[in-house]
Amino acid sequence: MPVGLIALALGGFGIGLTEFVIMGLLPQVAADFRVTEATAGWLISGYALAVVVGALGLTAAVTRFERKPVLAVLMVLFIAGNLVSALAPDYSMMMAGRIIAALSHGAFFGIGAVVAASMVAPTKKAGAIAIMFTGLTAANVLGVPFGTMLGQAAGWRSTFWAITVIGVLALAGILALVPKTGSGDAAGSLRGELRAFRSGQVWLSILVTILGYGGMFGAFTYIAFTLTEVTGFSATTVPWLLILFGVGLFIGNTVGGKAADKNVDHTLLVVLAVLVVVLVVFALTAGNQPVTIASMVLLGGFGFATVPGLQMRVMKYASSAPTLASGANIGAFNVGNALGAWMGGVTITAGLGYTSPIWAGAGITLLGLAVMAFAAAHAKKPDADLPAAGESTVPAAAAAESSTDLPATEAAAVAR
């Protein structure tokens, strides 16, 4: 395994902490800034919206530059945002810190996925992406619970100081361990990146990301209410159950990455189909504690097993210029988060009970499975998504394989 992947995973770990640990610290933050918990909740929503903006706008702005220094600059932006949060004297400044940090999120994962894939052989690209996303899953398994405990013991600001330190370590790792990679063609790079969106398969893949991931997140957003009000667990048990969910994320991410390296479309079809079944069983048996525990692990496992394949599929069909499409797909994950959370909230408000978000998640995921089946069937057509006039018909992976005698930067250029 290239050691540069460890640096990318550490960056992903810090970013995952920033996104999710605030959920456990909201009561303290709300009390400190003297705002309602609903107002404090905008620190989560504001972050998610800024991720989408950064995933598209910031990625588009940096496509012409070499990717390694771009990743370093994004990590500096991440460090600055968390430093502002740690020092924030009021709510407005705290929101500003959250937005600054979030702008780096989508671009870092989007560009980082391209860099991670470039470090390994073509048959191991999805696995490399999964390793980078391991940092995100580790943030859920270990970082969020311990970050919450640290905030409760030493004040919420201490958690953001700790995340800032993690960002500094990740920056050092990127500078020292990540190899130089290619960049876009100077003046025409953005135009080249935008050409990738002429592919119907890229758009279908992004739609599957929104629906497939949105269904899982919609069920997860209100899981604490389901566990306490339906299953009958005490509130003090919920954090430990969330760790089990995180264990499922970790396993699913790893196994899903390896499976996607063998066959992306088949893996996504199977995983999404099983995820629908898991959500339906979970909704039907939410009153049974042992079955609910198993459902939590399976929900995390199959929900996150889609991530490497979804990211890899977008990059596959945007192979001539994958950076912006990769960033857009990271934004799509957050659009899915918002969609799932909104649908779950609508069902609860309608009085359908605390299992209704799970049913809504199953429906959204089923729709994602249908889109994925359509995309997979269309991809088998020999003329599906032919490159535009003037573009190479040689897949990027094949070009990379045929240029193994070139230096790394030149081989990357040929692959593009």
C-alpha positions in Angstrom: 0.0 0.0 0.0 1.5 3.4 -0.9 2.2 5.4 2.2 0.7 8.5 0.6 -2.8 6.9 1.1 -2.2 7.0 4.8 -1.8 10.8 4.7 -5.0 11.1 2.6 -6.8 8.9 5.1 -5.6 11.1 8.0 -6.9 14.2 6.2 -10.2 12.4 5.6 -10.3 11.5 9.3 -10.0 15.1 10.3 -12.6 16.2 7.8 -15.0 13.5 9.0 -14.5 14.7 12.6 -15.3 18.2 11.7 -18.5 17.3 9.9 -20.0 14.9 12.4 -18.6 15.6 15.9 -20.6 18.8 16.2 -23.7 16.7 16.5 -22.6 15.5 20.0 -21.5 19.0 21.0 -24.6 21.0 20.0 -26.0 21.4 23.5 -22.7 22.9 24.8 -22.3 25.1 21.8 -25.9 26.3 22.0 -25.5 27.1 25.7 -22.1 28.9 25.2 -23.4 31.1 22.5 -26.9 31.5 24.1 -28.8 30.3 21.0 -31.5 27.7 20.7 -30.5 24.2 19.7 -32.4 24.6 16.4 -30.2 27.7 15.7 -27.1 25.7 16.6 -28.3 23.0 14.2 -27.6 25.4 11.4 -23.9 24.8 12.1 -24.6 21.4 10.6 -26.7 22.5 7.7 -24.4 25.4 6.8 -21.5 23.0 6.7 -23.3 20.7 4.3 -24.3 23.5 2.0 -20.8 24.8 1.9 -19.5 21.3 1.1 -21.6 21.4 -2.1 -20.3 24.8 -3.0 -16.7 23.9 -2.4 -17.1 20.5 -4.2 -18.1 22.3 -7.4 -16.8 25.9 -7.3 -13.4 25.3 -5.6 -12.7 22.2 -7.5 -13.4 24.0 -10.8 -11.1 26.8 -9.8 -8.1 24.6 -9.2 -8.3 22.0 -12.0 -5.4 23.5 -13.9 -3.0 23.2 -11.0 -0.9 20.2 -9.9 -3.0 18.1 -7.5 -0.5 17.6 -4.6 0.0 21.3 -3.8 -3.8 21.8 -4.2 -4.4 19.1 -1.6 -1.9 20.9 0.7 -3.7 24.3 0.2 -7.1 22.6 0.9 -5.7 21.2 4.1 -4.4 24.7 5.1 -8.0 26.0 4.5 -9.3 23.1 6.7 -6.9 24.0 9.5 -7.8 27.7 9.3 -11.5 26.9 9.5 -11.2 24.8 12.6 -8.8 27.3 14.2 -11.5 30.0 13.7 -14.1 27.6 15.3 -11.9 26.9 18.3 -11.4 30.6 18.9 -14.8 31.8 17.9 -16.1 34.5 20.3 -19.7 34.3 19.0 -22.1 32.2 16.9 -21.5 34.2 13.7 -17.7 33.6 13.8 -18.4 29.9 14.6 -20.5 29.6 11.5 -17.8 31.3 9.5 -15.3 28.8 10.7 -17.6 25.9 9.8 -18.1 27.3 6.3 -14.3 27.8 5.8 -13.6 24.3 6.8 -16.5 22.9 4.7 -15.2 24.5 1.5 -12.2 22.2 1.6 -14.3 19.1 2.2 -15.7 18.3 -1.2 -12.6 19.4 -3.1 -10.3 17.4 -0.9 -12.2 14.2 -1.2 -12.9 14.8 -4.9 -9.3 15.5 -5.8 -8.0 13.1 -3.2 -9.9 10.2 -4.8 -8.2 11.0 -8.2 -4.8 11.1 -6.5 -5.4 7.9 -4.6 -6.5 6.1 -7.7 -3.3 7.3 -9.5 -1.1 5.7 -6.9 -2.0 2.1 -7.6 -2.5 -0.3 -10.5 -5.7 0.1 -12.6 -7.2 -3.0 -11.0 -6.8 -1.6 -7.5 -8.2 1.9 -7.9 -11.5 1.4 -6.0 -9.6 -0.2 -3.2 -7.3 2.8 -3.0 -10.2 5.2 -2.9 -11.7 3.0 -0.1 -8.5 3.4 1.9 -8.8 7.2 1.7 -12.4 7.0 2.8 -11.3 4.8 5.7 -10.4 8.0 7.4 -14.0 9.1 7.1 -15.3 5.8 8.5 -12.8 5.9 11.4 -14.0 9.3 12.3 -17.5 7.8 12.8 -16.2 4.7 14.6 -13.7 6.3 17.0 -13.3 10.0 16.4 -16.9 11.2 17.0 -17.5 9.3 20.3 -14.1 10.3 21.7 -14.3 13.8 20.3 -17.7 14.2 22.1 -16.2 12.8 25.3 -13.2 15.3 25.0 -15.6 18.1 24.5 -17.7 17.1 27.4 -14.7 16.8 29.7 -12.6 19.8 28.6 -15.1 22.0 26.8 -16.3 21.9 23.2 -13.4 24.1 22.0 -10.9 21.5 23.0 -12.3 19.2 20.3 -11.8 21.7 17.6 -8.2 22.4 18.9 -7.6 18.6 18.6 -9.0 18.6 15.0 -6.7 21.5 14.2 -3.7 19.4 15.3 -4.9 16.5 13.2 -5.1 18.8 10.2 -1.5 19.9 10.8 -0.4 16.3 10.9 -2.3 15.5 7.7 -0.7 18.5 6.0 2.7 17.3 6.9 1.9 13.8 5.7 0.6 15.1 2.3 3.7 17.2 1.8 6.1 14.3 2.7 4.3 11.2 1.5 1.9 12.0 -1.4 3.7 11.8 -4.8 3.5 14.5 -7.4 0.7 13.9 -9.8 -0.5 15.6 -13.0 -2.8 18.5 -13.5 -5.2 19.8 -16.2 -4.0 21.4 -19.4 -3.2 24.9 -18.5 -5.7 27.2 -20.1 -8.1 24.6 -21.3 -8.3 22.4 -18.2 -11.6 23.7 -16.9 -13.2 23.3 -20.4 -11.8 19.7 -20.5 -13.2 18.9 -17.1 -16.6 20.2 -18.0 -16.6 18.0 -21.1 -16.9 15.0 -18.8 -20.4 16.1 -18.0 -21.5 15.4 -21.5 -21.5 11.8 -20.5 -24.9 10.5 -19.6 -23.3 7.8 -17.4 -21.6 10.5 -15.3 -25.0 12.1 -14.6 -26.6 8.7 -13.9 -23.8 7.9 -11.5 -24.3 11.2 -9.7 -28.1 10.5 -9.4 -27.4 7.0 -8.0 -25.1 8.6 -5.4 -27.8 11.1 -4.4 -30.5 8.4 -4.1 -28.5 5.4 -2.8 -26.6 7.3 -0.2 -29.5 9.6 0.6 -31.7 6.6 1.5 -29.2 5.3 4.0 -28.6 8.7 5.6 -32.3 9.5 5.8 -32.8 6.4 8.0 -29.7 7.3 10.0 -30.5 10.9 10.7 -33.3 10.1 13.1 -31.9 6.8 14.3 -31.6 8.1 17.9 -35.4 8.6 18.1 -36.0 5.2 16.6 -33.7 3.5 19.1 -35.2 5.2 22.2 -38.8 5.7 21.3 -39.4 2.5 19.3 -36.8 -0.1 20.2 -36.7 0.9 23.9 -33.0 1.5 24.4 -31.9 4.1 27.0 -30.4 7.4 25.7 -27.1 6.4 27.3 -26.9 3.3 25.1 -27.3 5.2 21.8 -23.6 6.3 21.5 -22.4 2.6 21.8 -25.0 1.5 19.2 -23.7 4.2 16.9 -20.2 2.8 17.3 -21.6 -0.5 16.0 -23.0 1.4 13.1 -19.6 2.8 12.6 -18.0 -0.6 12.6 -20.4 -1.5 9.8 -19.3 1.5 7.9 -15.6 0.5 8.2 -16.3 -3.1 7.1 -18.6 -2.1 4.2 -16.1 0.5 2.9 -13.3 -2.0 2.8 -15.2 -4.9 1.3 -17.1 -2.6 -1.1 -13.9 -1.2 -2.4 -12.4 -4.6 -3.1 -15.6 -5.8 -4.8 -15.9 -2.7 -6.9 -12.4 -3.3 -8.3 -13.7 -6.5 -9.8 -17.0 -5.2 -11.2 -18.3 -1.8 -10.3 -21.8 -2.1 -11.7 -22.5 -5.6 -10.4 -21.2 -4.6 -6.9 -23.5 -1.5 -6.8 -26.5 -3.4 -8.0 -26.1 -6.2 -5.4 -25.3 -3.8 -2.5 -28.2 -1.4 -3.2 -30.6 -4.4 -3.5 -29.4 -5.8 -0.2 -29.6 -2.3 1.4 -33.2 -2.0 0.4 -33.9 -5.4 2.1 -32.0 -4.3 5.2 -34.0 -1.1 5.5 -37.3 -2.9 5.1 -36.4 -5.5 7.7 -35.1 -2.8 10.1 -38.4 -0.9 9.8 -40.5 -4.1 10.4 -38.5 -5.3 13.4 -37.5 -2.0 15.0 -39.2 -3.1 18.2 -36.9 -6.1 18.6 -33.6 -5.1 20.3 -31.3 -8.0 19.1 -32.6 -7.6 15.5 -32.2 -3.9 15.7 -28.5 -4.2 16.7 -27.9 -6.5 13.7 -29.7 -4.1 11.5 -27.5 -1.2 12.7 -24.4 -3.0 11.7 -25.8 -4.1 8.3 -27.2 -0.6 7.6 -23.7 0.9 8.1 -22.0 -1.9 6.2 -24.2 -2.0 3.1 -24.8 1.8 3.2 -21.1 2.6 3.0 -20.2 -0.3 0.7 -21.6 1.8 -2.1 -19.2 4.7 -1.6 -16.0 3.5 -3.3 -18.0 2.1 -6.2 -20.1 5.2 -6.6 -16.9 7.4 -6.6 -15.1 5.0 -8.9 -18.0 4.8 -11.4 -18.1 8.6 -11.9 -14.3 8.7 -12.4 -14.5 5.8 -14.8 -16.9 7.6 -17.2 -15.1 10.9 -16.8 -11.7 9.3 -17.2 -10.3 11.9 -19.6 -10.9 14.6 -17.0 -12.1 13.1 -13.7 -11.3 15.9 -11.1 -14.4 18.1 -11.4 -16.7 15.1 -11.8 -15.2 13.5 -8.8 -15.7 16.6 -6.7 -19.3 16.9 -8.0 -20.0 13.4 -6.8 -18.7 14.3 -3.3 -21.2 17.2 -3.5 -23.9 14.6 -4.5 -23.3 12.6 -1.3 -24.1 15.8 0.7 -27.2 16.5 -1.5 -28.2 12.9 -0.7 -27.7 13.6 3.0 -30.0 16.6 2.8 -32.6 14.8 0.7 -32.7 11.8 3.1 -32.9 14.0 6.2 -35.6 16.2 4.7 -37.8 13.2 3.6 -37.4 11.6 7.1 -38.4 14.9 8.7 -41.5 15.1 6.4 -42.7 11.7 7.4 -42.2 12.3 11.1 -44.0 15.7 10.9 -46.8 13.9 9.1 -47.3 11.7 12.2 -46.1 8.5 10.6 -43.9 7.6 13.6 -40.2 7.1 14.2 -39.8 4.2 11.8 -41.1 6.2 8.9 -37.7 7.7 8.1 -36.5 4.1 7.6 -39.4 3.4 5.2 -38.6 6.6 3.4 -35.0 5.6 3.2 -36.0 2.2 1.7 -38.1 3.9 -0.9 -35.3 6.4 -1.9 -32.8 3.5 -2.1 -35.1 1.5 -4.2 -35.4 4.4 -6.7 -31.6 4.5 -6.7 -31.4 0.8 -7.5 -33.8 1.4 -10.4 -31.6 4.2 -11.8 -28.5 2.0 -11.3 -30.1 -0.9 -13.2 -30.9 1.5 -16.0 -27.4 2.9 -16.0 -25.8 -0.6 -16.0 -28.0 -1.8 -18.9 -27.2 1.3 -20.9 -23.5 0.9 -20.2 -23.5 -2.5 -21.9 -24.4 -0.9 -25.2 -21.4 -0.8 -27.5 -21.9 2.9 -28.4 -22.8 4.1 -24.9 -21.1 7.4 -24.1 -18.7 7.5 -26.9 -16.1 10.3 -26.5 -16.7 13.6 -28.2 -15.0 14.4 -31.5 -11.3 14.9 -31.0 -11.1 13.0 -27.7 -9.1 9.8 -27.3 -11.0 6.5 -27.5 -8.4 4.8 -25.3 -9.6 4.4 -21.7 -7.5 6.2 -19.1 -6.6 3.0 -17.4 -5.4 1.4 -20.6 -3.4 4.4 -21.5 -1.7 4.3 -18.1 -0.9 0.6 -18.5 0.6 1.2 -22.0 2.9 3.9 -20.6 4.6 2.1 -17.7 8.0 2.9 -19.1 7.4 6.7 -18.7 8.1 8.7 -15.5 5.1 8.9 -13.2 4.1 12.5 -14.2 4.3 11.7 -17.9 2.4 8.5 -17.5 -0.4 10.4 -15.7 -0.5 12.9 -18.5 -0.9 10.2 -21.1 -3.7 8.6 -19.0 -5.5 11.9 -19.2 
